[in-house]
């Protein structure tokens, strides 16, 4: 009788030990701001509560993200789930799981899926899409140009600097793409862009220690070319009448999303976590930061400014290969130094 009683008392502990043994651990890496990290931790907590047999170890890499990811791959310690963008995707394409059979593909903007595919394989489930728009100081510019000819007329009548200017080919790409030239071999569009500086846009001497964003917030620039990531700051800091308008032409589209290492020993758990990260509920968490445009179509419709959705219609994914970063560095040096 005593033996039976002891066995009954020990059963809960035996079951508990078995549960601990069967609990699978996966590692998830991401960069991100304090706000994004807070959301990620919330999502992980909810996921673990709903999936008690899986533990997610979050590896936050705020700086030199891809250099560190490269080292992890090289040492066979790559995270199971990796936050990645389309610009670096080709570098790791051979090391990532093919997610082409991902069930919810129809829920995403097609351009985001194209951006995160390589050689016909979907390698990451999209979290967000990123395009460029004009933040407009309506006290300086009230007209909305719909093509580059109208854009030039607007600049000629602007009382201050008409437009921002970055010595970076990424901000030149809208002009190159709109003029129908190869982004890696611009000709007339390169000259068009460079002619803006000094005539319609501030020079480095004009800016001094400020940034283009600060010049805009100081009321010195009429049209500031940037992305959704600037929306919260401009909403908070701008003390003049402003709005957001689309660029009068084609703009580059980037996308970020969640990939799975092909070497992961926990692929089923990793896929379950990616499904959770990309769910409508999680997508809305990221939307509420104000920093991103969700790639999930249904969630994106809840955004506070529909111009960012209009911009997607006039955007094209940047064609990239594994040497993209080297090519861009070379172009910046060749064109702007």
MILO-672302 format. One line per 4 residues: number of its first residue (from 1); their letters; for each residue x, y, z of C-alpha. Coordinates in pm, 1 decimal, always signed. Layout:
N
NUM> A> X,Y,Z; ...
***
This chain:
337
1> XXXX> +0.0,+0.0,+0.0; +279.5,+238.6,+95.7; +462.8,+156.4,-230.6; +152.6,+239.3,-436.1
5> XXXX> +110.3,+568.5,-250.2; +471.1,+666.3,-319.0; +429.3,+589.8,-690.0; +117.7,+807.6,-704.2
9> XXXX> +301.2,+1091.2,-532.3; +595.6,+1063.2,-770.0; +392.4,+1060.6,-1093.1; +360.8,+1444.2,-1117.1
13> XXXX> +736.7,+1481.7,-1076.2; +805.9,+1213.7,-1335.7; +569.8,+1383.4,-1581.2; +730.0,+1720.2,-1509.6
17> XXXX> +1074.7,+1577.9,-1577.5; +953.1,+1431.6,-1905.5; +809.2,+1767.6,-2009.0; +1138.8,+1938.1,-1937.2
21> XXXX> +1326.1,+1682.7,-2141.3; +1096.1,+1722.3,-2444.1; +1100.7,+2102.8,-2445.8; +1272.5,+2222.0,-2765.1
25> XXXX> +1481.9,+2540.5,-2774.2; +1524.7,+2762.8,-3078.6; +1728.9,+3078.2,-3127.0; +1590.9,+3386.7,-3297.3
29> XXXX> +1809.4,+3679.2,-3407.2; +1705.2,+4033.4,-3496.0; +1818.5,+4391.9,-3492.2; +1570.1,+4657.7,-3377.3
33> XXXX> +1502.4,+4967.7,-3171.0; +1401.8,+4964.2,-2804.8; +1037.2,+4977.3,-2914.9; +1078.8,+4684.7,-3155.0
37> XXXX> +1264.0,+4476.0,-2895.7; +982.6,+4534.4,-2647.4; +732.5,+4405.8,-2904.5; +948.3,+4104.6,-2993.5
41> XXXX> +976.8,+4007.2,-2627.7; +598.3,+4035.4,-2594.1; +544.4,+3813.4,-2899.3; +794.7,+3556.1,-2769.6
45> XXXX> +621.9,+3550.5,-2430.9; +281.3,+3496.6,-2592.4; +420.7,+3227.7,-2822.8; +584.2,+3036.0,-2537.2
49> XXXX> +261.8,+3056.2,-2336.6; +67.3,+2904.7,-2626.4; +346.2,+2656.8,-2708.8; +484.6,+2541.0,-2371.1
53> XXXX> +696.6,+2276.1,-2541.0; +909.0,+2541.6,-2720.7; +1148.8,+2795.4,-2572.2; +1271.9,+3087.3,-2784.1
57> XXXX> +1611.6,+3234.4,-2705.1; +1620.3,+3589.7,-2841.6; +1953.8,+3711.8,-2977.2; +1932.5,+4090.3,-3014.6
61> XXXX> +2215.2,+4231.4,-3229.8; +2172.6,+4612.1,-3242.1; +2493.2,+4685.9,-3434.7; +2698.6,+4516.4,-3710.2
65> XXXX> +2414.1,+4270.2,-3745.1; +2508.7,+4098.9,-4069.4; +2877.8,+4079.7,-3984.4; +2782.4,+3885.9,-3672.4
69> XXXX> +2531.3,+3669.3,-3857.7; +2806.2,+3588.6,-4106.6; +3033.0,+3473.8,-3824.5; +2756.5,+3260.0,-3675.8
73> XXXX> +2701.2,+3087.4,-4009.3; +3076.1,+3037.3,-4051.1; +3098.6,+2869.3,-3711.9; +2789.0,+2652.2,-3770.2
77> XXXX> +2599.2,+2838.8,-3496.7; +2344.6,+3021.3,-3709.8; +2016.9,+3104.5,-3533.0; +1718.6,+2889.8,-3622.6
81> XXXX> +1511.5,+3195.2,-3716.4; +1684.1,+3498.2,-3867.0; +1541.2,+3844.3,-3931.8; +1681.7,+3952.9,-4267.5
85> XXXX> +1625.3,+4205.6,-4545.9; +1625.6,+4160.8,-4922.8; +1955.9,+4344.8,-4968.0; +2151.1,+4076.5,-4780.5
89> XXXX> +1933.1,+3781.0,-4878.3; +2152.1,+3664.7,-5172.9; +2457.1,+3641.0,-4945.5; +2289.6,+3372.0,-4735.0
93> XXXX> +2057.3,+3222.6,-4998.3; +2229.9,+2883.2,-5002.3; +2207.9,+2862.4,-4621.4; +1835.3,+2938.8,-4588.2
97> XXXX> +1533.5,+2710.0,-4594.1; +1301.4,+2727.1,-4895.8; +968.7,+2868.1,-4772.0; +796.9,+2868.6,-5111.5
101> XXXX> +518.0,+2648.9,-4973.5; +436.5,+2898.0,-4699.8; +58.2,+2875.0,-4668.2; -34.9,+3244.4,-4630.2
105> XXXX> +151.1,+3387.5,-4932.7; -167.0,+3540.0,-5078.4; -191.8,+3760.6,-4769.9; +118.8,+3962.1,-4863.0
109> XXXX> +204.7,+4232.6,-5113.0; +343.6,+4052.2,-5419.1; +641.4,+4290.1,-5435.8; +741.4,+4194.8,-5079.8
113> XXXX> +742.7,+3826.8,-5178.2; +946.6,+3901.2,-5489.9; +1194.2,+4104.9,-5286.8; +1248.9,+3818.3,-5042.3
117> XXXX> +1283.8,+3552.9,-5312.2; +1603.7,+3447.7,-5483.0; +1639.5,+3217.6,-5782.6; +1269.7,+3139.4,-5766.1
121> XXXX> +1267.9,+3042.2,-5396.4; +1093.4,+3235.8,-5118.6; +1356.8,+3256.9,-4845.5; +1186.8,+3478.4,-4587.0
125> XXXX> +830.2,+3550.7,-4478.7; +776.4,+3927.7,-4511.4; +732.2,+4147.1,-4205.7; +734.8,+4488.9,-4372.1
129> XXXX> +783.0,+4676.5,-4695.9; +985.8,+4995.0,-4722.6; +959.2,+5262.8,-4989.9; +1053.0,+5628.8,-5025.3
133> XXXX> +804.2,+5916.0,-5008.3; +822.3,+6292.6,-4990.3; +751.4,+6462.3,-4659.3; +620.8,+6801.6,-4769.5
137> XXXX> +634.6,+7137.1,-4592.2; +305.6,+7283.7,-4710.2; +411.9,+7632.0,-4601.6; +680.9,+7615.5,-4872.2
141> XXXX> +523.1,+7388.6,-5136.5; +150.8,+7333.7,-5191.1; +158.7,+7168.9,-5536.2; +168.2,+6791.5,-5576.8
145> XXXX> +383.1,+6700.5,-5880.2; +284.0,+6389.1,-6071.7; +588.7,+6362.0,-6298.1; +946.5,+6490.3,-6309.0
149> XXXX> +858.3,+6785.8,-6533.1; +607.5,+6911.1,-6277.6; +857.7,+6831.1,-6003.4; +1112.9,+7064.7,-6162.2
153> XXXX> +853.9,+7341.8,-6192.5; +774.2,+7303.3,-5821.8; +1142.7,+7331.5,-5731.1; +1186.2,+7647.0,-5939.9
157> XXXX> +907.8,+7822.3,-5748.0; +1008.4,+7704.5,-5398.5; +1112.1,+7993.8,-5166.8; +1368.0,+7783.4,-4978.4
161> XXXX> +1551.5,+7466.0,-5079.4; +1297.9,+7270.9,-5281.4; +1419.5,+6920.1,-5210.3; +1653.3,+6716.7,-4992.3
165> XXXX> +1969.9,+6566.2,-5136.2; +2172.3,+6275.7,-5005.2; +2509.7,+6178.2,-5145.1; +2396.6,+5818.5,-5150.5
169> XXXX> +2282.9,+5625.0,-5456.8; +1984.7,+5478.5,-5270.4; +1822.5,+5823.9,-5269.5; +1914.7,+5866.9,-5635.2
173> XXXX> +1742.3,+5540.8,-5736.0; +1390.4,+5693.4,-5764.3; +1516.1,+5935.0,-6028.6; +1706.7,+5659.6,-6211.3
177> XXXX> +1411.4,+5420.0,-6207.3; +1163.8,+5689.3,-6311.9; +1383.3,+5784.9,-6607.3; +1396.1,+5420.3,-6711.5
181> XXXX> +1769.1,+5365.4,-6666.1; +1962.5,+5077.9,-6511.8; +2017.2,+5158.9,-6144.8; +2368.7,+5016.0,-6167.1
185> XXXX> +2457.4,+5212.1,-6478.5; +2285.9,+5552.6,-6460.2; +2357.5,+5812.7,-6726.4; +2120.8,+6107.3,-6775.0
189> XXXX> +1952.7,+6034.6,-6443.3; +2286.1,+6063.5,-6261.0; +2341.8,+6408.4,-6405.4; +1980.7,+6503.5,-6332.9
193> XXXX> +2022.8,+6408.4,-5969.9; +2361.4,+6573.4,-5922.3; +2227.8,+6896.1,-6074.7; +1980.6,+6925.8,-5786.8
197> XXXX> +2254.4,+6992.5,-5533.4; +2336.8,+7359.1,-5493.8; +2059.5,+7471.6,-5725.3; +1748.1,+7325.1,-5562.9
201> XXXX> +1894.4,+7130.5,-5271.5; +2139.2,+7225.1,-4993.8; +2510.9,+7149.6,-5024.5; +2719.7,+7005.8,-4739.6
205> XXXX> +2839.9,+7361.6,-4671.9; +2477.6,+7477.9,-4639.7; +2393.2,+7198.0,-4399.7; +2702.0,+7212.3,-4180.3
209> XXXX> +2660.1,+6979.3,-3885.7; +2286.5,+6931.5,-3944.2; +2113.7,+6649.8,-4129.9; +1865.3,+6669.5,-4415.4
213> XXXX> +1594.5,+6569.2,-4166.9; +1686.8,+6852.5,-3932.7; +1690.2,+7098.6,-4221.7; +1337.4,+6986.9,-4305.5
217> XXXX> +1222.5,+7016.8,-3944.3; +1378.1,+7365.4,-3933.2; +1157.2,+7468.1,-4225.0; +1441.5,+7498.2,-4475.7
221> XXXX> +1348.4,+7216.9,-4717.8; +1018.6,+7183.0,-4902.8; +1031.9,+6813.3,-5000.2; +1222.3,+6567.5,-4783.2
225> XXXX> +1278.1,+6222.1,-4937.7; +1266.8,+5951.2,-4672.9; +1070.3,+5650.2,-4550.3; +808.5,+5544.4,-4298.5
229> XXXX> +1075.2,+5520.6,-4029.0; +1080.9,+5903.5,-4007.0; +706.6,+5940.2,-3958.8; +698.6,+5926.3,-3575.7
233> XXXX> +980.0,+6181.9,-3541.6; +832.6,+6426.3,-3791.4; +488.4,+6386.0,-3633.0; +639.6,+6478.6,-3297.7
237> XXXX> +881.9,+6753.5,-3398.0; +739.4,+6941.9,-3698.8; +575.0,+7270.8,-3596.0; +450.9,+7365.2,-3943.1
241> XXXX> +184.1,+7242.0,-4182.7; +314.4,+6922.2,-4343.2; +193.6,+6607.8,-4512.3; +321.3,+6305.6,-4705.7
245> XXXX> +302.0,+6268.0,-5083.9; +424.7,+6001.6,-5322.0; +736.3,+6052.3,-5530.8; +633.7,+6148.9,-5886.7
249> XXXX> +752.0,+5825.2,-6042.5; +896.0,+5485.9,-5947.4; +1069.4,+5424.9,-5615.2; +1275.3,+5129.7,-5488.0
253> XXXX> +1104.6,+4880.0,-5260.2; +1282.0,+4689.5,-4986.5; +1142.0,+4422.7,-4759.1; +1240.4,+4257.4,-4432.6
257> XXXX> +1124.8,+3926.1,-4299.6; +1189.6,+3605.9,-4112.1; +1407.7,+3330.1,-4256.2; +1493.9,+2983.3,-4125.9
261> XXXX> +1843.9,+2840.3,-4132.3; +1872.0,+2537.0,-4358.7; +2099.0,+2385.5,-4093.6; +1845.5,+2422.2,-3813.6
265> XXXX> +1786.3,+2107.6,-3613.8; +1446.8,+2239.7,-3505.3; +1280.0,+2332.0,-3833.8; +926.1,+2241.7,-3732.4
269> XXXX> +949.3,+2456.3,-3419.4; +1113.9,+2734.6,-3618.6; +833.7,+2727.3,-3878.1; +574.6,+2738.9,-3604.3
273> XXXX> +745.4,+3046.7,-3457.6; +770.4,+3218.2,-3798.8; +399.2,+3155.0,-3848.9; +336.1,+3323.3,-3515.4
277> XXXX> +566.7,+3618.3,-3589.6; +385.5,+3676.0,-3919.8; +33.1,+3632.1,-3784.7; -219.2,+3919.9,-3811.3
281> XXXX> -193.5,+3976.2,-3435.4; +186.5,+4006.4,-3437.4; +180.4,+4214.4,-3755.9; -47.0,+4465.4,-3586.1
285> XXXX> +199.9,+4499.4,-3298.4; +466.1,+4613.1,-3546.4; +219.8,+4843.6,-3723.3; +150.1,+5021.7,-3396.1
289> XXXX> +513.5,+5128.1,-3361.9; +455.0,+5370.4,-3649.2; +796.9,+5274.6,-3788.6; +703.3,+5019.6,-4056.0
293> XXXX> +445.7,+4940.6,-4323.2; +331.0,+4580.4,-4270.1; +377.1,+4349.1,-4567.5; +57.3,+4171.9,-4466.2
297> XXXX> -206.9,+4343.8,-4680.8; -497.9,+4324.2,-4437.1; -296.4,+4469.8,-4150.2; -148.1,+4746.2,-4365.0
301> XXXX> -497.5,+4881.8,-4435.1; -508.8,+4998.9,-4072.4; -214.0,+5236.7,-4120.7; -270.3,+5598.2,-4018.5
305> XXXX> -157.3,+5745.2,-4353.0; -264.1,+5572.9,-4674.0; +2.5,+5753.1,-4882.7; +249.4,+5486.1,-4768.5
309> XXXX> +23.8,+5224.8,-4929.7; -7.8,+5431.1,-5247.3; +372.8,+5435.3,-5263.1; +382.2,+5054.7,-5280.5
313> XXXX> +184.5,+5064.0,-5606.2; +458.3,+5276.7,-5762.9; +749.3,+5076.2,-5623.1; +975.0,+4806.4,-5764.0
317> XXXX> +1200.1,+4567.5,-5574.7; +1568.9,+4645.6,-5614.5; +1746.1,+4373.6,-5815.5; +2026.6,+4251.4,-5592.0
321> XXXX> +2295.0,+3984.9,-5589.9; +2551.1,+3874.7,-5332.0; +2782.1,+4164.1,-5427.7; +2515.8,+4433.4,-5380.3
325> XXXX> +2685.6,+4605.6,-5085.8; +3021.9,+4617.1,-5262.0; +2858.1,+4754.3,-5576.4; +2676.6,+5027.4,-5383.6
329> XXXX> +2992.3,+5127.4,-5195.9; +3178.4,+5149.2,-5526.2; +2903.7,+5361.0,-5684.5; +2888.7,+5600.5,-5389.3
333> XXXX> +3262.9,+5648.1,-5405.0; +3260.2,+5694.3,-5782.8; +2966.3,+5938.0,-5796.5; +2986.5,+6138.5,-5475.4
337> X> +3345.0,+6153.5,-5352.5
***
